Amino acid sequence: MIIPSTLSDWELAYYYTLTQDDIEVIRRRRRDHNRLRFAIQICLFRYPGWSLSDIKNVPDKVINYVANQLQVDASEFK
């Protein structure tokens, strides 16, 4: 399954913006790479409704957007 890399800015904000409650739960994870992967997983459950193991590739645009919200380096996802 593939997430389109052509998501508009509106789609990115609509589907992948974390709530304050999300961020509080995510911050309980110990390391930045755990926080970022957990956040991406939460976002993927919401849209498109798949788990991280179902996705072949998460677009850099999505990773960067989520990482920015958490104030972590997007390279932590790899």
PQR file with spaces between the fields and no chain letter, atoms N, CA, C, O and H, PARSE charges and radii, in Angstrom:
ATOM       1  N    MET     1       0.842   -1.169    0.000 -0.4000 1.5000
ATOM       2  CA   MET     1       0.000    0.000    0.000 -0.0000 2.0000
ATOM       3  C    MET     1       0.891    1.237    0.000  0.5500 1.7000
ATOM       4  O    MET     1       1.965    1.247    0.601 -0.5500 1.4000
ATOM       5  N    ILE     2       0.434    2.258   -0.670 -0.4000 1.5000
ATOM       6  CA   ILE     2       1.257    3.440   -0.875 -0.0000 2.0000
ATOM       7  C    ILE     2       0.473    4.703   -0.491  0.5500 1.7000
ATOM       8  O    ILE     2      -0.706    4.847   -0.814 -0.5500 1.4000
ATOM       9  H    ILE     2      -0.439    2.250   -1.158  0.4000 1.0000
ATOM      10  N    ILE     3       1.158    5.597    0.199 -0.4000 1.5000
ATOM      11  CA   ILE     3       0.622    6.926    0.457 -0.0000 2.0000
ATOM      12  C    ILE     3       1.118    7.810   -0.680  0.5500 1.7000
ATOM      13  O    ILE     3       2.316    7.827   -0.963 -0.5500 1.4000
ATOM      14  H    ILE     3       2.116    5.480    0.462  0.4000 1.0000
ATOM      15  N    PRO     4       0.236    8.534   -1.328 -0.5600 1.5000
ATOM      16  CA   PRO     4       0.691    9.363   -2.440  0.2800 2.0000
ATOM      17  C    PRO     4       1.652   10.457   -1.970  0.5500 1.7000
ATOM      18  O    PRO     4       1.413   11.110   -0.955 -0.5500 1.4000
ATOM      19  N    SER     5       2.711   10.644   -2.697 -0.4000 1.5000
ATOM      20  CA   SER     5       3.677   11.685   -2.350 -0.0000 2.0000
ATOM      21  C    SER     5       3.198   13.054   -2.818  0.5500 1.7000
ATOM      22  O    SER     5       3.859   14.065   -2.580 -0.5500 1.4000
ATOM      23  H    SER     5       2.905   10.114   -3.523  0.4000 1.0000
ATOM      24  N    THR     6       2.062   13.080   -3.475 -0.4000 1.5000
ATOM      25  CA   THR     6       1.517   14.325   -4.018 -0.0000 2.0000
ATOM      26  C    THR     6       0.440   14.932   -3.115  0.5500 1.7000
ATOM      27  O    THR     6      -0.403   15.694   -3.589 -0.5500 1.4000
ATOM      28  H    THR     6       1.525   12.259   -3.668  0.4000 1.0000
ATOM      29  N    LEU     7       0.459   14.605   -1.833 -0.4000 1.5000
ATOM      30  CA   LEU     7      -0.523   15.185   -0.924 -0.0000 2.0000
ATOM      31  C    LEU     7      -0.409   16.706   -0.948  0.5500 1.7000
ATOM      32  O    LEU     7       0.691   17.259   -0.941 -0.5500 1.4000
ATOM      33  H    LEU     7       1.144   13.986   -1.448  0.4000 1.0000
ATOM      34  N    SER     8      -1.547   17.362   -0.975 -0.4000 1.5000
ATOM      35  CA   SER     8      -1.537   18.828   -0.925 -0.0000 2.0000
ATOM      36  C    SER     8      -1.210   19.278    0.499  0.5500 1.7000
ATOM      37  O    SER     8      -1.260   18.480    1.435 -0.5500 1.4000
ATOM      38  H    SER     8      -2.440   16.913   -0.980  0.4000 1.0000
ATOM      39  N    ASP     9      -0.879   20.542    0.653 -0.4000 1.5000
ATOM      40  CA   ASP     9      -0.617   21.073    1.994 -0.0000 2.0000
ATOM      41  C    ASP     9      -1.854   20.948    2.867  0.5500 1.7000
ATOM      42  O    ASP     9      -1.744   20.686    4.065 -0.5500 1.4000
ATOM      43  H    ASP     9      -0.838   21.190   -0.107  0.4000 1.0000
ATOM      44  N    TRP    10      -3.030   21.133    2.280 -0.4000 1.5000
ATOM      45  CA   TRP    10      -4.267   21.007    3.031 -0.0000 2.0000
ATOM      46  C    TRP    10      -4.444   19.574    3.531  0.5500 1.7000
ATOM      47  O    TRP    10      -4.768   19.358    4.699 -0.5500 1.4000
ATOM      48  H    TRP    10      -3.119   21.346    1.307  0.4000 1.0000
ATOM      49  N    GLU    11      -4.230   18.588    2.643 -0.4000 1.5000
ATOM      50  CA   GLU    11      -4.361   17.183    3.031 -0.0000 2.0000
ATOM      51  C    GLU    11      -3.346   16.824    4.109  0.5500 1.7000
ATOM      52  O    GLU    11      -3.670   16.116    5.063 -0.5500 1.4000
ATOM      53  H    GLU    11      -3.967   18.763    1.694  0.4000 1.0000
ATOM      54  N    LEU    12      -2.157   17.299    3.959 -0.4000 1.5000
ATOM      55  CA   LEU    12      -1.113   17.045    4.948 -0.0000 2.0000
ATOM      56  C    LEU    12      -1.539   17.580    6.314  0.5500 1.7000
ATOM      57  O    LEU    12      -1.438   16.873    7.317 -0.5500 1.4000
ATOM      58  H    LEU    12      -1.894   17.874    3.185  0.4000 1.0000
ATOM      59  N    ALA    13      -2.007   18.811    6.356 -0.4000 1.5000
ATOM      60  CA   ALA    13      -2.438   19.412    7.621 -0.0000 2.0000
ATOM      61  C    ALA    13      -3.676   18.715    8.182  0.5500 1.7000
ATOM      62  O    ALA    13      -3.776   18.497    9.390 -0.5500 1.4000
ATOM      63  H    ALA    13      -2.089   19.385    5.542  0.4000 1.0000
ATOM      64  N    TYR    14      -4.607   18.372    7.316 -0.4000 1.5000
ATOM      65  CA   TYR    14      -5.859   17.758    7.760 -0.0000 2.0000
ATOM      66  C    TYR    14      -5.627   16.365    8.338  0.5500 1.7000
ATOM      67  O    TYR    14      -6.162   16.038    9.397 -0.5500 1.4000
ATOM      68  H    TYR    14      -4.526   18.550    6.335  0.4000 1.0000
ATOM      69  N    TYR    15      -4.850   15.562    7.667 -0.4000 1.5000
ATOM      70  CA   TYR    15      -4.684   14.173    8.059 -0.0000 2.0000
ATOM      71  C    TYR    15      -3.539   13.927    9.039  0.5500 1.7000
ATOM      72  O    TYR    15      -3.571   12.946    9.782 -0.5500 1.4000
ATOM      73  H    TYR    15      -4.415   15.828    6.806  0.4000 1.0000
ATOM      74  N    TYR    16      -2.545   14.783    9.055 -0.4000 1.5000
ATOM      75  CA   TYR    16      -1.327   14.470    9.807 -0.0000 2.0000
ATOM      76  C    TYR    16      -0.960   15.483   10.882  0.5500 1.7000
ATOM      77  O    TYR    16       0.165   15.473   11.379 -0.5500 1.4000
ATOM      78  H    TYR    16      -2.519   15.580    8.452  0.4000 1.0000
ATOM      79  N    THR    17      -1.895   16.357   11.247 -0.4000 1.5000
ATOM      80  CA   THR    17      -1.639   17.263   12.359 -0.0000 2.0000
ATOM      81  C    THR    17      -1.977   16.543   13.659  0.5500 1.7000
ATOM      82  O    THR    17      -3.063   15.984   13.814 -0.5500 1.4000
ATOM      83  H    THR    17      -2.809   16.365   10.843  0.4000 1.0000
ATOM      84  N    LEU    18      -1.035   16.569   14.578 -0.4000 1.5000
ATOM      85  CA   LEU    18      -1.212   15.916   15.870 -0.0000 2.0000
ATOM      86  C    LEU    18      -1.949   16.838   16.834  0.5500 1.7000
ATOM      87  O    LEU    18      -1.756   18.054   16.818 -0.5500 1.4000
ATOM      88  H    LEU    18      -0.153   17.023   14.451  0.4000 1.0000
ATOM      89  N    THR    19      -2.793   16.247   17.670 -0.4000 1.5000
ATOM      90  CA   THR    19      -3.468   17.028   18.703 -0.0000 2.0000
ATOM      91  C    THR    19      -2.540   17.175   19.908  0.5500 1.7000
ATOM      92  O    THR    19      -1.519   16.494   20.000 -0.5500 1.4000
ATOM      93  H    THR    19      -2.951   15.259   17.683  0.4000 1.0000
ATOM      94  N    GLN    20      -2.897   18.054   20.814 -0.4000 1.5000
ATOM      95  CA   GLN    20      -2.102   18.225   22.032 -0.0000 2.0000
ATOM      96  C    GLN    20      -2.098   16.919   22.833  0.5500 1.7000
ATOM      97  O    GLN    20      -1.077   16.560   23.419 -0.5500 1.4000
ATOM      98  H    GLN    20      -3.726   18.607   20.739  0.4000 1.0000
ATOM      99  N    ASP    21      -3.222   16.213   22.863 -0.4000 1.5000
ATOM     100  CA   ASP    21      -3.281   14.921   23.561 -0.0000 2.0000
ATOM     101  C    ASP    21      -2.340   13.912   22.907  0.5500 1.7000
ATOM     102  O    ASP    21      -1.652   13.160   23.599 -0.5500 1.4000
ATOM     103  H    ASP    21      -4.052   16.506   22.387  0.4000 1.0000
ATOM     104  N    ASP    22      -2.310   13.896   21.579 -0.4000 1.5000
ATOM     105  CA   ASP    22      -1.384   13.014   20.861 -0.0000 2.0000
ATOM     106  C    ASP    22       0.050   13.297   21.293  0.5500 1.7000
ATOM     107  O    ASP    22       0.806   12.381   21.618 -0.5500 1.4000
ATOM     108  H    ASP    22      -2.868   14.507   21.017  0.4000 1.0000
ATOM     109  N    ILE    23       0.409   14.567   21.293 -0.4000 1.5000
ATOM     110  CA   ILE    23       1.783   14.960   21.611 -0.0000 2.0000
ATOM     111  C    ILE    23       2.153   14.572   23.038  0.5500 1.7000
ATOM     112  O    ILE    23       3.282   14.151   23.291 -0.5500 1.4000
ATOM     113  H    ILE    23      -0.205   15.311   21.029  0.4000 1.0000
ATOM     114  N    GLU    24       1.228   14.708   23.958 -0.4000 1.5000
ATOM     115  CA   GLU    24       1.505   14.316   25.346 -0.0000 2.0000
ATOM     116  C    GLU    24       1.782   12.818   25.452  0.5500 1.7000
ATOM     117  O    GLU    24       2.689   12.409   26.176 -0.5500 1.4000
ATOM     118  H    GLU    24       0.311   15.050   23.752  0.4000 1.0000
ATOM     119  N    VAL    25       1.022   12.008   24.750 -0.4000 1.5000
ATOM     120  CA   VAL    25       1.236   10.556   24.758 -0.0000 2.0000
ATOM     121  C    VAL    25       2.548   10.208   24.065  0.5500 1.7000
ATOM     122  O    VAL    25       3.299    9.358   24.544 -0.5500 1.4000
ATOM     123  H    VAL    25       0.284   12.341   24.162  0.4000 1.0000
ATOM     124  N    ILE    26       2.822   10.852   22.957 -0.4000 1.5000
ATOM     125  CA   ILE    26       4.041   10.590   22.182 -0.0000 2.0000
ATOM     126  C    ILE    26       5.284   10.950   22.987  0.5500 1.7000
ATOM     127  O    ILE    26       6.287   10.240   22.920 -0.5500 1.4000
ATOM     128  H    ILE    26       2.212   11.542   22.568  0.4000 1.0000
ATOM     129  N    ARG    27       5.235   12.018   23.731 -0.4000 1.5000
ATOM     130  CA   ARG    27       6.402   12.460   24.511 -0.0000 2.0000
ATOM     131  C    ARG    27       6.778   11.488   25.623  0.5500 1.7000
ATOM     132  O    ARG    27       7.861   11.602   26.195 -0.5500 1.4000
ATOM     133  H    ARG    27       4.420   12.595   23.785  0.4000 1.0000
ATOM     134  N    ARG    28       5.926   10.559   25.930 -0.4000 1.5000
ATOM     135  CA   ARG    28       6.255    9.541   26.946 -0.0000 2.0000
ATOM     136  C    ARG    28       7.274    8.524   26.432  0.5500 1.7000
ATOM     137  O    ARG    28       7.863    7.780   27.216 -0.5500 1.4000
ATOM     138  H    ARG    28       5.046   10.467   25.465  0.4000 1.0000
ATOM     139  N    ARG    29       7.479    8.494   25.123 -0.4000 1.5000
ATOM     140  CA   ARG    29       8.467    7.587   24.545 -0.0000 2.0000
ATOM     141  C    ARG    29       9.854    8.131   24.834  0.5500 1.7000
ATOM     142  O    ARG    29      10.035    9.346   24.919 -0.5500 1.4000
ATOM     143  H    ARG    29       7.000    9.098   24.486  0.4000 1.0000
ATOM     144  N    ARG    30      10.825    7.261   24.984 -0.4000 1.5000
ATOM     145  CA   ARG    30      12.130    7.664   25.494 -0.0000 2.0000
ATOM     146  C    ARG    30      13.050    8.358   24.506  0.5500 1.7000
ATOM     147  O    ARG    30      13.757    9.292   24.883 -0.5500 1.4000
ATOM     148  H    ARG    30      10.677    6.274   24.914  0.4000 1.0000
ATOM     149  N    ARG    31      13.060    7.940   23.293 -0.4000 1.5000
ATOM     150  CA   ARG    31      14.016    8.500   22.331 -0.0000 2.0000
ATOM     151  C    ARG    31      13.276    9.115   21.148  0.5500 1.7000
ATOM     152  O    ARG    31      12.126    8.782   20.863 -0.5500 1.4000
ATOM     153  H    ARG    31      12.486    7.181   22.986  0.4000 1.0000
ATOM     154  N    ASP    32      13.973   10.023   20.472 -0.4000 1.5000
ATOM     155  CA   ASP    32      13.354   10.718   19.345 -0.0000 2.0000
ATOM     156  C    ASP    32      12.874    9.763   18.268  0.5500 1.7000
ATOM     157  O    ASP    32      11.791    9.957   17.715 -0.5500 1.4000
ATOM     158  H    ASP    32      14.907   10.294   20.704  0.4000 1.0000
ATOM     159  N    HIS    33      13.662    8.726   17.954 -0.4000 1.5000
ATOM     160  CA   HIS    33      13.222    7.813   16.890 -0.0000 2.0000
ATOM     161  C    HIS    33      11.966    7.051   17.305  0.5500 1.7000
ATOM     162  O    HIS    33      11.118    6.757   16.463 -0.5500 1.4000
ATOM     163  H    HIS    33      14.541    8.569   18.403  0.4000 1.0000
ATOM     164  N    ASN    34      11.837    6.730   18.587 -0.4000 1.5000
ATOM     165  CA   ASN    34      10.613    6.075   19.066 -0.0000 2.0000
ATOM     166  C    ASN    34       9.422    7.025   19.003  0.5500 1.7000
ATOM     167  O    ASN    34       8.322    6.631   18.617 -0.5500 1.4000
ATOM     168  H    ASN    34      12.526    6.969   19.271  0.4000 1.0000
ATOM     169  N    ARG    35       9.652    8.267   19.382 -0.4000 1.5000
ATOM     170  CA   ARG    35       8.573    9.262   19.340 -0.0000 2.0000
ATOM     171  C    ARG    35       8.080    9.468   17.912  0.5500 1.7000
ATOM     172  O    ARG    35       6.876    9.492   17.654 -0.5500 1.4000
ATOM     173  H    ARG    35      10.547    8.587   19.695  0.4000 1.0000
ATOM     174  N    LEU    36       9.012    9.614   17.005 -0.4000 1.5000
ATOM     175  CA   LEU    36       8.631    9.884   15.621 -0.0000 2.0000
ATOM     176  C    LEU    36       7.926    8.695   14.989  0.5500 1.7000
ATOM     177  O    LEU    36       6.909    8.875   14.320 -0.5500 1.4000
ATOM     178  H    LEU    36       9.990    9.595   17.214  0.4000 1.0000
ATOM     179  N    ARG    37       8.429    7.506   15.178 -0.4000 1.5000
ATOM     180  CA   ARG    37       7.781    6.320   14.603 -0.0000 2.0000
ATOM     181  C    ARG    37       6.391    6.106   15.210  0.5500 1.7000
ATOM     182  O    ARG    37       5.455    5.729   14.504 -0.5500 1.4000
ATOM     183  H    ARG    37       9.256    7.360   15.721  0.4000 1.0000
ATOM     184  N    PHE    38       6.259    6.344   16.501 -0.4000 1.5000
ATOM     185  CA   PHE    38       4.959    6.210   17.163 -0.0000 2.0000
ATOM     186  C    PHE    38       3.973    7.252   16.612  0.5500 1.7000
ATOM     187  O    PHE    38       2.808    6.942   16.365 -0.5500 1.4000
ATOM     188  H    PHE    38       7.019    6.650   17.074  0.4000 1.0000
ATOM     189  N    ALA    39       4.445    8.469   16.426 -0.4000 1.5000
ATOM     190  CA   ALA    39       3.589    9.528   15.881 -0.0000 2.0000
ATOM     191  C    ALA    39       3.150    9.198   14.459  0.5500 1.7000
ATOM     192  O    ALA    39       1.985    9.381   14.106 -0.5500 1.4000
ATOM     193  H    ALA    39       5.392    8.722   16.627  0.4000 1.0000
ATOM     194  N    ILE    40       4.073    8.719   13.653 -0.4000 1.5000
ATOM     195  CA   ILE    40       3.723    8.331   12.281 -0.0000 2.0000
ATOM     196  C    ILE    40       2.682    7.215   12.314  0.5500 1.7000
ATOM     197  O    ILE    40       1.743    7.220   11.518 -0.5500 1.4000
ATOM     198  H    ILE    40       5.019    8.571   13.940  0.4000 1.0000
ATOM     199  N    GLN    41       2.841    6.276   13.213 -0.4000 1.5000
ATOM     200  CA   GLN    41       1.875    5.182   13.320 -0.0000 2.0000
ATOM     201  C    GLN    41       0.486    5.710   13.660  0.5500 1.7000
ATOM     202  O    GLN    41      -0.505    5.284   13.066 -0.5500 1.4000
ATOM     203  H    GLN    41       3.604    6.271   13.859  0.4000 1.0000
ATOM     204  N    ILE    42       0.412    6.630   14.606 -0.4000 1.5000
ATOM     205  CA   ILE    42      -0.876    7.232   14.959 -0.0000 2.0000
ATOM     206  C    ILE    42      -1.505    7.890   13.725  0.5500 1.7000
ATOM     207  O    ILE    42      -2.690    7.703   13.446 -0.5500 1.4000
ATOM     208  H    ILE    42       1.217    6.976   15.088  0.4000 1.0000
ATOM     209  N    CYS    43      -0.707    8.647   13.004 -0.4000 1.5000
ATOM     210  CA   CYS    43      -1.212    9.343   11.816 -0.0000 2.0000
ATOM     211  C    CYS    43      -1.696    8.365   10.747  0.5500 1.7000
ATOM     212  O    CYS    43      -2.733    8.587   10.122 -0.5500 1.4000
ATOM     213  H    CYS    43       0.255    8.798   13.230  0.4000 1.0000
ATOM     214  N    LEU    44      -0.954    7.296   10.542 -0.4000 1.5000
ATOM     215  CA   LEU    44      -1.340    6.323    9.513 -0.0000 2.0000
ATOM     216  C    LEU    44      -2.619    5.581    9.882  0.5500 1.7000
ATOM     217  O    LEU    44      -3.399    5.218    9.002 -0.5500 1.4000
ATOM     218  H    LEU    44      -0.112    7.116   11.050  0.4000 1.0000
ATOM     219  N    PHE    45      -2.840    5.354   11.173 -0.4000 1.5000
ATOM     220  CA   PHE    45      -4.101    4.735   11.573 -0.0000 2.0000
ATOM     221  C    PHE    45      -5.275    5.631   11.216  0.5500 1.7000
ATOM     222  O    PHE    45      -6.346    5.149   10.848 -0.5500 1.4000
ATOM     223  H    PHE    45      -2.206    5.649   11.888  0.4000 1.0000
ATOM     224  N    ARG    46      -5.069    6.934   11.326 -0.4000 1.5000
ATOM     225  CA   ARG    46      -6.137    7.876   11.005 -0.0000 2.0000
ATOM     226  C    ARG    46      -6.360    7.987    9.505  0.5500 1.7000
ATOM     227  O    ARG    46      -7.494    7.978    9.025 -0.5500 1.4000
ATOM     228  H    ARG    46      -4.199    7.326   11.625  0.4000 1.0000
ATOM     229  N    TYR    47      -5.260    8.090    8.780 -0.4000 1.5000
ATOM     230  CA   TYR    47      -5.352    8.145    7.324 -0.0000 2.0000
ATOM     231  C    TYR    47      -4.071    7.597    6.743  0.5500 1.7000
ATOM     232  O    TYR    47      -3.000    8.148    6.996 -0.5500 1.4000
ATOM     233  H    TYR    47      -4.339    8.097    9.170  0.4000 1.0000
ATOM     234  N    PRO    48      -4.144    6.590    6.017 -0.5600 1.5000
ATOM     235  CA   PRO    48      -5.279    5.985    5.321  0.2800 2.0000
ATOM     236  C    PRO    48      -5.935    4.827    6.066  0.5500 1.7000
ATOM     237  O    PRO    48      -6.720    4.087    5.472 -0.5500 1.4000
ATOM     238  N    GLY    49      -5.635    4.653    7.350 -0.4000 1.5000
ATOM     239  CA   GLY    49      -6.247    3.579    8.128 -0.0000 2.0000
ATOM     240  C    GLY    49      -5.426    2.304    8.132  0.5500 1.7000
ATOM     241  O    GLY    49      -5.959    1.224    8.389 -0.5500 1.4000
ATOM     242  H    GLY    49      -4.998    5.254    7.833  0.4000 1.0000
ATOM     243  N    TRP    50      -4.149    2.415    7.853 -0.4000 1.5000
ATOM     244  CA   TRP    50      -3.261    1.256    7.802 -0.0000 2.0000
ATOM     245  C    TRP    50      -2.206    1.355    8.890  0.5500 1.7000
ATOM     246  O    TRP    50      -1.972    2.424    9.454 -0.5500 1.4000
ATOM     247  H    TRP    50      -3.717    3.292    7.643  0.4000 1.0000
ATOM     248  N    SER    51      -1.579    0.236    9.173 -0.4000 1.5000
ATOM     249  CA   SER    51      -0.464    0.248   10.124 -0.0000 2.0000
ATOM     250  C    SER    51       0.832    0.516    9.363  0.5500 1.7000
ATOM     251  O    SER    51       0.881    0.409    8.138 -0.5500 1.4000
ATOM     252  H    SER    51      -1.769   -0.633    8.715  0.4000 1.0000
ATOM     253  N    LEU    52       1.857    0.859   10.093 -0.4000 1.5000
ATOM     254  CA   LEU    52       3.150    1.148    9.482 -0.0000 2.0000
ATOM     255  C    LEU    52       3.687   -0.048    8.717  0.5500 1.7000
ATOM     256  O    LEU    52       4.362    0.120    7.702 -0.5500 1.4000
ATOM     257  H    LEU    52       1.817    0.946   11.088  0.4000 1.0000
ATOM     258  N    SER    53       3.397   -1.250    9.189 -0.4000 1.5000
ATOM     259  CA   SER    53       3.879   -2.447    8.496 -0.0000 2.0000
ATOM     260  C    SER    53       3.164   -2.677    7.154  0.5500 1.7000
ATOM     261  O    SER    53       3.653   -3.430    6.312 -0.5500 1.4000
ATOM     262  H    SER    53       2.848   -1.386   10.014  0.4000 1.0000
ATOM     263  N    ASP    54       2.016   -2.032    6.960 -0.4000 1.5000
ATOM     264  CA   ASP    54       1.274   -2.161    5.701 -0.0000 2.0000
ATOM     265  C    ASP    54       1.756   -1.203    4.615  0.5500 1.7000
ATOM     266  O    ASP    54       1.454   -1.388    3.436 -0.5500 1.4000
ATOM     267  H    ASP    54       1.619   -1.420    7.644  0.4000 1.0000
ATOM     268  N    ILE    55       2.491   -0.197    5.013 -0.4000 1.5000
ATOM     269  CA   ILE    55       2.912    0.859    4.100 -0.0000 2.0000
ATOM     270  C    ILE    55       4.290    0.544    3.540  0.5500 1.7000
ATOM     271  O    ILE    55       5.214    0.241    4.296 -0.5500 1.4000
ATOM     272  H    ILE    55       2.736   -0.047    5.971  0.4000 1.0000
ATOM     273  N    LYS    56       4.433    0.613    2.239 -0.4000 1.5000
ATOM     274  CA   LYS    56       5.738    0.356    1.617 -0.0000 2.0000
ATOM     275  C    LYS    56       6.694    1.515    1.834  0.5500 1.7000
ATOM     276  O    LYS    56       7.884    1.308    2.073 -0.5500 1.4000
ATOM     277  H    LYS    56       3.683    0.859    1.625  0.4000 1.0000
ATOM     278  N    ASN    57       6.179    2.733    1.751 -0.4000 1.5000
ATOM     279  CA   ASN    57       7.030    3.901    1.876 -0.0000 2.0000
ATOM     280  C    ASN    57       6.202    5.070    2.404  0.5500 1.7000
ATOM     281  O    ASN    57       5.136    5.381    1.873 -0.5500 1.4000
ATOM     282  H    ASN    57       5.213    2.901    1.556  0.4000 1.0000
ATOM     283  N    VAL    58       6.706    5.706    3.449 -0.4000 1.5000
ATOM     284  CA   VAL    58       6.060    6.908    3.954 -0.0000 2.0000
ATOM     285  C    VAL    58       6.766    8.089    3.280  0.5500 1.7000
ATOM     286  O    VAL    58       7.982    8.229    3.407 -0.5500 1.4000
ATOM     287  H    VAL    58       7.572    5.454    3.880  0.4000 1.0000
ATOM     288  N    PRO    59       6.029    8.928    2.575 -0.5600 1.5000
ATOM     289  CA   PRO    59       6.664   10.048    1.876  0.2800 2.0000
ATOM     290  C    PRO    59       7.426   10.972    2.841  0.5500 1.7000
ATOM     291  O    PRO    59       6.993   11.212    3.968 -0.5500 1.4000
ATOM     292  N    ASP    60       8.551   11.473    2.372 -0.4000 1.5000
ATOM     293  CA   ASP    60       9.359   12.392    3.181 -0.0000 2.0000
ATOM     294  C    ASP    60       8.539   13.596    3.627  0.5500 1.7000
ATOM     295  O    ASP    60       8.743   14.122    4.722 -0.5500 1.4000
ATOM     296  H    ASP    60       8.902   11.279    1.456  0.4000 1.0000
ATOM     297  N    LYS    61       7.624   14.026    2.791 -0.4000 1.5000
ATOM     298  CA   LYS    61       6.769   15.166    3.118 -0.0000 2.0000
ATOM     299  C    LYS    61       5.987   14.909    4.410  0.5500 1.7000
ATOM     300  O    LYS    61       5.854   15.805    5.244 -0.5500 1.4000
ATOM     301  H    LYS    61       7.458   13.600    1.902  0.4000 1.0000
ATOM     302  N    VAL    62       5.477   13.700    4.573 -0.4000 1.5000
ATOM     303  CA   VAL    62       4.725   13.326    5.775 -0.0000 2.0000
ATOM     304  C    VAL    62       5.665   13.236    6.975  0.5500 1.7000
ATOM     305  O    VAL    62       5.362   13.763    8.046 -0.5500 1.4000
ATOM     306  H    VAL    62       5.585   12.973    3.895  0.4000 1.0000
ATOM     307  N    ILE    63       6.791   12.578    6.798 -0.4000 1.5000
ATOM     308  CA   ILE    63       7.757   12.430    7.893 -0.0000 2.0000
ATOM     309  C    ILE    63       8.230   13.794    8.374  0.5500 1.7000
ATOM     310  O    ILE    63       8.278   14.047    9.578 -0.5500 1.4000
ATOM     311  H    ILE    63       7.037   12.150    5.929  0.4000 1.0000
ATOM     312  N    ASN    64       8.577   14.664    7.452 -0.4000 1.5000
ATOM     313  CA   ASN    64       9.038   16.002    7.816 -0.0000 2.0000
ATOM     314  C    ASN    64       7.966   16.800    8.545  0.5500 1.7000
ATOM     315  O    ASN    64       8.259   17.510    9.507 -0.5500 1.4000
ATOM     316  H    ASN    64       8.538   14.459    6.474  0.4000 1.0000
ATOM     317  N    TYR    65       6.738   16.686    8.090 -0.4000 1.5000
ATOM     318  CA   TYR    65       5.629   17.423    8.709 -0.0000 2.0000
ATOM     319  C    TYR    65       5.411   16.964   10.152  0.5500 1.7000
ATOM     320  O    TYR    65       5.255   17.789   11.052 -0.5500 1.4000
ATOM     321  H    TYR    65       6.500   16.110    7.308  0.4000 1.0000
ATOM     322  N    VAL    66       5.399   15.666   10.366 -0.4000 1.5000
ATOM     323  CA   VAL    66       5.191   15.128   11.711 -0.0000 2.0000
ATOM     324  C    VAL    66       6.402   15.422   12.598  0.5500 1.7000
ATOM     325  O    VAL    66       6.239   15.815   13.754 -0.5500 1.4000
ATOM     326  H    VAL    66       5.525   14.996    9.635  0.4000 1.0000
ATOM     327  N    ALA    67       7.594   15.240   12.078 -0.4000 1.5000
ATOM     328  CA   ALA    67       8.814   15.504   12.850 -0.0000 2.0000
ATOM     329  C    ALA    67       8.866   16.957   13.300  0.5500 1.7000
ATOM     330  O    ALA    67       9.274   17.247   14.425 -0.5500 1.4000
ATOM     331  H    ALA    67       7.727   14.921   11.139  0.4000 1.0000
ATOM     332  N    ASN    68       8.460   17.862   12.436 -0.4000 1.5000
ATOM     333  CA   ASN    68       8.442   19.279   12.779 -0.0000 2.0000
ATOM     334  C    ASN    68       7.522   19.560   13.967  0.5500 1.7000
ATOM     335  O    ASN    68       7.850   20.377   14.828 -0.5500 1.4000
ATOM     336  H    ASN    68       8.129   17.627   11.522  0.4000 1.0000
ATOM     337  N    GLN    69       6.393   18.895   14.015 -0.4000 1.5000
ATOM     338  CA   GLN    69       5.464   19.081   15.125 -0.0000 2.0000
ATOM     339  C    GLN    69       6.061   18.610   16.447  0.5500 1.7000
ATOM     340  O    GLN    69       5.775   19.167   17.506 -0.5500 1.4000
ATOM     341  H    GLN    69       6.127   18.231   13.316  0.4000 1.0000
ATOM     342  N    LEU    70       6.890   17.581   16.367 -0.4000 1.5000
ATOM     343  CA   LEU    70       7.511   17.014   17.574 -0.0000 2.0000
ATOM     344  C    LEU    70       8.856   17.666   17.889  0.5500 1.7000
ATOM     345  O    LEU    70       9.447   17.415   18.940 -0.5500 1.4000
ATOM     346  H    LEU    70       7.123   17.128   15.507  0.4000 1.0000
ATOM     347  N    GLN    71       9.327   18.498   16.979 -0.4000 1.5000
ATOM     348  CA   GLN    71      10.627   19.156   17.106 -0.0000 2.0000
ATOM     349  C    GLN    71      11.754   18.134   17.218  0.5500 1.7000
ATOM     350  O    GLN    71      12.644   18.246   18.062 -0.5500 1.4000
ATOM     351  H    GLN    71       8.847   18.703   16.126  0.4000 1.0000
ATOM     352  N    VAL    72      11.686   17.125   16.334 -0.4000 1.5000
ATOM     353  CA   VAL    72      12.749   16.126   16.240 -0.0000 2.0000
ATOM     354  C    VAL    72      13.257   16.103   14.798  0.5500 1.7000
ATOM     355  O    VAL    72      12.576   16.562   13.881 -0.5500 1.4000
ATOM     356  H    VAL    72      10.963   17.034   15.649  0.4000 1.0000
ATOM     357  N    ASP    73      14.425   15.577   14.619 -0.4000 1.5000
ATOM     358  CA   ASP    73      15.032   15.474   13.288 -0.0000 2.0000
ATOM     359  C    ASP    73      14.321   14.361   12.503  0.5500 1.7000
ATOM     360  O    ASP    73      14.182   13.238   12.990 -0.5500 1.4000
ATOM     361  H    ASP    73      14.978   15.204   15.364  0.4000 1.0000
ATOM     362  N    ALA    74      13.881   14.685   11.301 -0.4000 1.5000
ATOM     363  CA   ALA    74      13.145   13.722   10.471 -0.0000 2.0000
ATOM     364  C    ALA    74      13.982   12.483   10.162  0.5500 1.7000
ATOM     365  O    ALA    74      13.424   11.416    9.904 -0.5500 1.4000
ATOM     366  H    ALA    74      13.994   15.597   10.906  0.4000 1.0000
ATOM     367  N    SER    75      15.305   12.604   10.182 -0.4000 1.5000
ATOM     368  CA   SER    75      16.163   11.451    9.890 -0.0000 2.0000
ATOM     369  C    SER    75      16.056   10.376   10.974  0.5500 1.7000
ATOM     370  O    SER    75      16.500    9.247   10.764 -0.5500 1.4000
ATOM     371  H    SER    75      15.758   13.471   10.391  0.4000 1.0000
ATOM     372  N    GLU    76      15.484   10.704   12.109 -0.4000 1.5000
ATOM     373  CA   GLU    76      15.276    9.718   13.185 -0.0000 2.0000
ATOM     374  C    GLU    76      14.314    8.613   12.754  0.5500 1.7000
ATOM     375  O    GLU    76      14.313    7.528   13.334 -0.5500 1.4000
ATOM     376  H    GLU    76      15.123   11.620   12.280  0.4000 1.0000
ATOM     377  N    PHE    77      13.504    8.884   11.746 -0.4000 1.5000
ATOM     378  CA   PHE    77      12.545    7.876   11.291 -0.0000 2.0000
ATOM     379  C    PHE    77      13.230    6.664   10.676  0.5500 1.7000
ATOM     380  O    PHE    77      12.750    5.540   10.822 -0.5500 1.4000
ATOM     381  H    PHE    77      13.504    9.766   11.275  0.4000 1.0000
ATOM     382  N    LYS    78      14.337    6.880    9.995 -0.4000 1.5000
ATOM     383  CA   LYS    78      15.047    5.795    9.315 -0.0000 2.0000
ATOM     384  C    LYS    78      15.694    4.935   10.350  0.5500 1.7000
ATOM     385  O    LYS    78      16.353    3.951   10.011 -0.5500 1.4000
ATOM     386  H    LYS    78      14.727    7.793    9.876  0.4000 1.0000
